[in-house]
């Protein structure tokens, strides 16, 4: 981040006391799953006071809305994302995406309790979405998110492979998406794995060291999550299209007048 505009933008959100969690690509980088990203993705507390602070920070950054919808309490409560592009000279072009509600994860107050406060140079402590929640949030219909989940878990396993807690082992077994690693975990922790078969059936194949079957069942898991994500976003996308159409009509009416 040292040669990017991101530290200045994050510092501005901290300055205005925006209650927000860093998510997306920047959070993945901090957890050791390298990803090239020039954007900032934030999950925010949906409250009138926090929205005032958020708007003040966006104003200081000269952030202009680039897509529908407009930032509002109602929009965030419904689960829409709001998108901005910074115009201020020292951070020009930086994109900021704001969301208040996500599929598959708990409401913001619960996410906030499980956050990681990470000390960053030039910035200070930045609140980052907890790894468990970040992995859940990444289970989308987007192709790029699934390899990122795999890298997040791999990085966590390699960092904490010595004397991991039972809670950590259970997390790995529940979310790991690398067949050879799942087989290795099942071999190393057979009792814990057996206890989790009911909640994640593919672990039976991992206990049997059947990597081919594990790979197939991982694809089935992914396909189911993609469908759920598509179903979740379908009414939201329809509403966005309605707003876009209304904006076009408003523009035509304005020109006529």
N, C-alpha and C positions, 0 to 999 in steps of 0.2 A: 504493500500500500504506500510505500514511502514516496514514490514518484507519481502518485495518482491524486486526483481531486477528492478521493473518498474520505481521507482523514478530516479535511476541512468540512465536508458535509456532515459527517458523523458528529464532529465537535459542535456544529450548529444545533443539531437535534438535542445534544446533551445540554447545551447552553440554555435552550428554551424548555428544558425539563419535559421533553416529550417522553411519555411512557411507551417505549417501543422495544421490540426484540429484533435483532439482526437475524435474518433468515436468508435463504437462497444461496447463491454462489459464494458470497463473501463469508457466510457462516461455514460453508463446506471447506473453504480454504483454511479457516481457523481450526477446524477439526482434523486437518491433515489430509483431506481428500482434494488434492490440487485441482483447481478449475480456473480457467481464465474468465474473469468477469469484470466488466467496467461499470456495472450497475449496482445499485443498492436496493435490496428488498427488505421491507420492514413490516412486521406485524405490530399493530398498535392497539392499545386499550381504547375501546369505544366509549367515550364519555364526552360530554360537552366541554369540560375543562381541558381535557387532553386534545380535543380537536382545535381549540383555540391556540394551544401551545404549538400544535402541529402546523397550523396555518401560519403562525408567526415565523416558524423556522423555514417553511417553504417560501414565504415572502422574502426573507433575508437572503435566501439562495437564488432569488428571482426564478423560482421554479414555475413553469407554465404547464398547464394541462395539455396532454398531447392526444388523448383519446377520451371518448365518453366512458364512464359517467363523471359528473361533477363530484367532488369530494363533499360528503355530507354524512351525518349520523345515520340516516336511513339507508343510504347506499352501502356503508360499511356493515351495518347490521344484517343486511340481506346476504352479504358474502361477496360483494363485488370488489374488484381491485381498482385502484385509482392510479393513474400513470402521469408522471411529470418529467419534463426536461429542463435542466438548469440553464439559465441564460447569463448568470453572473460571470464576468470575464475569467476569473481564476478557476472556475469549475465548469465552464461552458461545455454543454453537450452531455453532462452526466445525467443519466436516467435514474429516477427514483420511483419505485413501485410500492404502493401502500395497500395493505389489506388488514381487515380486522377480524375476519372469521374464515376458517379453513376446514375443508372436509377431512374427517378422520382424526382430528385432534381436539383436545379439550378447549374450552373457552379460555380467553386470554389470562384471567386471574390465575388459573391453574398452571398455564404455561409459564407465567411469570415466577411462580414459586419454584419451578424446576429449571430456571434459567442458569446459564453459566456466565459469570462476570469475568471477562477476559481483559487483562491490562494490555493496552496497545500503545506503542510509542506515538507521541504527539497528540494523543487523544485522552488517555486515561482508561477507566473501566468502562467497557461496553457490554451491555446485556445481550447475550446471544441465546437463541433458542436451544434448549437442552437437546442432546444428541438423540435421545429416544423419541422426542417429539419431532425433531427435524426429519428423522427417517420416516415417520408416519406421514408427515406433510409432503414428502417427496413421492408418495405412491399415487402418481397422477397418470393421465393418458399421454403425457409427453415422453417421447423416446429418450431424451437426454437425462431424465430423472432416474431411470432404473440403473444404468451404469454407475451413477453417482451414489445411490444407496449401497451398491456393492463395494465401492471404494471407501465409503464412510465406515462400514462395518470392518472391512479389512484393516483399515488404518487403526481402528480402535482395538482390534485383536492384537495387532503387532505391538501397539504401545503398552498394552496391559496384559500381556500373555503370562507374566510371572505372578503367581498367587492371586488370580482374579477372584472376586467375591462370587457367591452363588448368584446374586442378582445380576451381575455382569454376564456370567455364563448363560443364564436364562435369556438375557437380552440377545446375546449372539446367536443362540440356538433358535430364537424366535424370528430373527430378522436377517441372518446371514444369507447371501444370495450367491455364494461361490461354492459349487458342488464339492470340490476337493477339501475346502475348509470345513464344510458341514460334516463330511465323513470323518475328518480329523477330530473335530469337536465331539462327535458322537462316540468315537473310539476312546477319546480321553475322558469323557464324562458320560458313560453309558447309563448310569442310574438316573441322572438328571434328564438325559435325553428321553429315556423310556417314560418318565413321568410327564413329558411334554408332548408325547405322540398324539394324544387326544386333541390338543389345541393346534398342533401343526403336523398333520398326517405324514408329510414327506420325510419327517425325521425317522420313520420306520425304515425307509429306503436308505437313509444315511447310516442307521445302525447296521444294516446289511451290506454296507460299503458299495452300494449300487449307485455309482455316480451318474450313469446314464438315466436311470429312473428319477434321481434327484433333479437332474437338469430338466426333464420333461415336466415334473411337478412344479418346479419353479416357474416355468413358462405358464402353466395353468394358473398359478397364483397371480402372476402379473396380469394375465388376460382378464381375470375377474376384477382386479382393482381398476384396470383401465375402463371397464364397462361401468363400474360404480362411479368413477370420476366423470365419465361422459354423461351419465344420468344426472349427476349432481349439477353439472354446469349447463345442461340443456335449457332449463327455464331461465337461468341467468343470462345466457347468450341471447335468448329470444328477447329478453327485456332490453339488452344492449342494442339489438337491431332496431327495436321500437324507438329507442332514444335517438339513434343515428338517423332514422327516417324522419323523426320529428325535427331534428336539427336541420336536415336538408330542406324540409318544408318551410321552416322558419327563415332559413336563408333566402329561399325563393320569394317569400312574402316581403322580406325586408328590401330586396332588390326592386320588387314591384312598386313599393311605396317610395 
